[in-house]
Amino acid sequence: MPEGGPPTIVSIAERAGVSIASVSRVLNGVGARPETVRRVERAAAELGYVPNAVAQSLKGGRTKQLTFAMQDIGNPVYVAMVRQIQAVTRAAGYRLLLHSTDAVLEEELAVVRSLGDRTSDGLILCPIRITPEHIEVLKSAAGPVVVIGSLPGDVPVDAVAADSVTGARLAVTHLAETGRERIAFLNGPLDTVPGHNRRQGYLKALADHGIVPEPALERATSFGLAAGRAAMLDLLDSGAAPDAVFCANDQLALGAGQAAHERGLRIPEDLALVGMDDSELARAGWPPLTSVDLGSEERGRTAARMLLERLAQDTTAARRITTAPRLVVRASSAPRRGSAS
């Protein structure tokens, strides 16, 4: 790089021995004589000129960048999604920007509005709440958005969702069929989409097996490991005496398992344990955790493809896709001796 700062269109013109207008035409791809193009490109390389990607995107209309906004980049579910999203978008020539929102409404709204700044060509948004403010900003988004989650039918945005109700129902049905009758539930916040839906599945499965729900067996907290441990300790110390615990995600389940061990309970002999998401945590725990696979990788992969399709052709109606859940049985919920399973 020459002394006095980065190379400019003037210094490139001087080095190449051509006019400033000729340099501008070459750098912007407008067109010039082959010899002029060669001289300008050689001078630019010698001076270390690097094109401004943002400026080029404003002229060309594309940044070749996409954004994925999620609640918590440390959550294994989002890590699984990122791997799939990046694989699809990279193959299409796009860079992937990550934005961790901490489920803060203003952050999620801001990342949608940022499409108007043209620093990203499209957005994959994974909110755990859908508010009227979300709906309003999504309807007026300046670029294509795909939501990983549930959306009302009148929102003109593509979405790929998990069937959490059926997933929770599978988990609780499994516990009931292995002889458990006092099935506790550690959930996330009830005002979130997953918190609401997973509770609905829990209650439906209890009803399916003639089990009367007990408020004393339910706890609603946040979706983290520490929250699972604290909620489980509170449940056990309350004297509720569950023989099984269904947790709304694997982080809650591992925290619950820690609490159970602290209280001298054996898993699964004294307490069966089931999580949700079938993340890497489920396979890493001891004993390995039974969990419901909600298709995190599939949702990430599908969302990326939907976004690329929307970038290529923005004329189709908003699409809705739901992935099917699958129960993955491991040692943490082994049947009781003498049960039918």
N, C-alpha and C positions, 0 to 999 in steps of 0.2 A: 504494500500500500504506500503511495507517495506521501511525503511529509505534508503536514497541513490538513490532514483529515482524509475521509474516505473519498474515493474517486467520484467525480461528478460527470454529467453529460458534457460539460465544458472541457474537463481534463481529458476525457476520452476523445473528443473531437480534435483537440490539439495533438494528442499522441497519434491518432489515425490520419491526420492531415486532411480531414473532411469538415464539412459544415456541421454546426450544432443540429440543424434540421435533419441532416442525413443520419446522424447518430440517433436522434429521436425516432425516425422512421424504422431503423434497424431494430432498436431495442423494443419497440412496440409491435414489431412484426407487420408493419404496414406495407413494406416492400421497398426494395432498393436494388441497384445493380449488383450482380454477384461480387464484383471486385470490392465495392463499397462495403458489402456485408462482411466479407473476409477481413478487411482492414479494421472495421469497427469491432468485430468479435475478437480479433487478435489483440487490439489495444485494450479492450475491456478485460480480457483475461490477464494481460500483463500488469494492469493496474489493480487487479483483484476486485473488480466490480461484482457485487452480488445484487441481483434484482430484488426489489421490495415486493414480497409475496402479497401483502395486503393491497398495495397499489395496483399490482397486476390483477388481483381478483376484482377490484372495483371496475377495471376496464373490461376484463374478460367475462365477468359475471359469475365465476366459480373460484372458490378458494381451495378446492380439493381437500377440505377438512370437514369432519363431522364431529358432533358432540354427543357424549353419553353422560347424562346426569342421573345420579342415584343417591340414595340416602347416605350410605356409608361404604366407602371403598374397602374397608377392612372386613366387611361381611363376605364370607365365602360364596354366598349366592351371587353377589354382584361380581366377584372375581371370575366365577364360572361364566357369567354373561359376557364380561369384558373379553375373555379369551375368544369366544365365538364371534362376537361383534367385530373385533379387530381382525380376525381371520377373514371374514367376509369382506369387510370394507378395504382392507389392505390389498386383497386380490383385485379389487376394482380401482386401485390407485389412489385411495383416500388415506389421510392421516386421521387418527382418532384422538380427540381431546376428551379428558375426563373431568367431571365436575361433581364434587361431593357436596350435597346440599344440607346434610344433617336433618332432612325432612322439614326445613324451615320454609314456610310459605313464600316469604319474600324472595328467597334464593331461587326457588323453583319458578316463580313468575318471572324473575329477572333473566333466567337462562333462556326462557322461551322468547322474551322480548329482545334478547341479544341477537336473535336471527335478523333483526332489522339493521344491525350494524354490519352485516355481511362479512363477519369474520369466520363464519361457519355456514356450510351449505345446507345443513339439516341437523335435526336433533332427535335422539332417542331419550325419552324421559320416563323415569321409573318412580312415580310418586306413591306413597302409601296412603295418602288422603286425596280425595277429589272434592274440591270446594267450588262454590259458585265463581270464585276468582279464577281458579284453574280453568273452568269451562269458558269463561269470558276471554281469557288471554289465548287459549288454544284456538278459539274460533277466529281470532284476528291475527294469528301468527304470520310473520312475514316470510316464512319458509316452511318446508315440509317437516312435520313432526310425527313420530310414531311413539305411542305410549305403551309401555309394558305394564299392563294393569287393566282394570275395568273402566269403561267410559259409558255415559248415557248414549243412547242411540242417535240423538240429534247433534252430537258433536262431530263435525266433519274432519275427523282425524283417525288415522289407522291405529288399531290397538291389538295387542296379543296378550291374552290373560291366562292365568292359571285357574283351574277349578278347585278352589280351596275348600268349598263346601263338601264336595265329594271326597276330596283328599282327607279331610278331618273325619269324615264318616268312615272311610276305610280304616283309619288308625284306631278309632274307638271300637268299631266292630271287631277288629282283630283282637283287641284286649278283652272284650266281652267273650269272644269265642275261645279264649285261652283260660277261662274260668275266673276272670277278675270281675268284681261286682261294685267295688268302691273306686271308681275311676275319676281321679282328680284332673283338673285342667289348668295349666299355666299358660296364660294368653298374653299377647301384647295389648296395646291400648285399644279400647273398644271403639274409639272414634276413627280408627283406621279401617281401610277396606279389608286387609287380611285379618285384622282382629275381629271384625264383625262376621266375616264369612266363616272363619274357622270355628267360631263359637256356634254358629248355626249348624254346622256339620256335626259338632260334638253333641249338641242337644238332640238332633235328629237320630243319631246313632243310639243314644241312650234310650230314646223312645222306641226305636226298633226292637230293643232287647228288654223292654219292660222295666228299665231302671229309672227310678225317680231322681231327677236332678237335685243336688244339694248345693245351695249357695256356699256352704262352708268348704266345699271341695274346689272352688274356683278362685283363682287369683288373676288379676289383670295388672300388668306392669309394663316395662319397656321390653324390647326384643333382644336384649343382650345377655351375655353369660353371667355377669355379676347380678343382674336382675333376676335371673333364674335361680341362682343360689339363694338370694335373699328371700324370694317368694316361697321357695321350697322349705326353707328353715321356718318361715312364719307358718306355713301350712302344717308342718310336722309338730311344731311347738304349740299349735292351737288344739291339739288332740283330735284332729280330723281323722287320722288313721286310714289313709287310702291304701289300697293294695296295688294300684297302678296309677301312673301319671302320663297323660298326654300333654305334650308341649307344642306350642304353636310354631316353634322353629327349633333347629338343632342347637343353637346357642343357648336357648332357655333350657333345653334338655340336658346339655352337659353341665350347666350350672346346677340344675336339679339333682343330677347324679352326684356332684360334689357334696351337696348338702346331705343327701341320703347316706353317703359314706361317713360323713362327719357324725351322723346320728347312729352309726353302727348298723345300718340296714344293708342287706345284701341285694344286689341286682343280678338276676331277676327273682331270686327265691323269695325275698320279702316284698319286693316292689318292682313291678314291671315298668319299663320306661320306653316311651315312643316319642320321636321327634318329627320334624317336618322340614322338607327341602332336600333331604338326602345329600347334604353337602359333604365336603371332605372331612368335616368334623365327625360325621356319623361313622365313617370308616376308621377314624383315628382313635375314637374313644374306647374305653375298656370297662365292661364288655362292649363289643361293637354295637352301635345303636340302630335299632329298628327305626326306620324313617320313611316318610312319604315323599317320593320323587315327584316334584311339581313341574319338571321339565325346564329347569333354569337354563340349561344349555340350549335347548330347543327354542325357548322364548327369545334368547339373545340372538341366535342365528336367524330366526324368522323375522325379528324386528329389523335386523340389518338388511335383509333382503327386501323387506317391504319398503324401507327408506330409500334404497337404491332404485327400486322400481318407481317410487313416487318421484324421485329426481329425474328419471328418464321420461316419465309420462304422468303428468298431473291432471289427468282428465277422468279417472275412474272414481266411483263413489267410495266413501270411507269403508274400510274393510275391518271385520272383527274375526279374530282367530282365538280359539281356546285350546290349550294343551290338556291332555288327559293325564290324571294323576296315576301313580303306580306305587303300591306298598312294597317296600324292600324289607323283608324280615331278617333280623339278626338276633344275636344272643340276648340282648337286653330285654326281650319280651318272650322268652321261652315259656311254653305252656306249663302250667302247674301239674304236678303229678296227679294222675287220675282224671284230668280233663279230657274232653272229647277230641281236642285238636292234637 
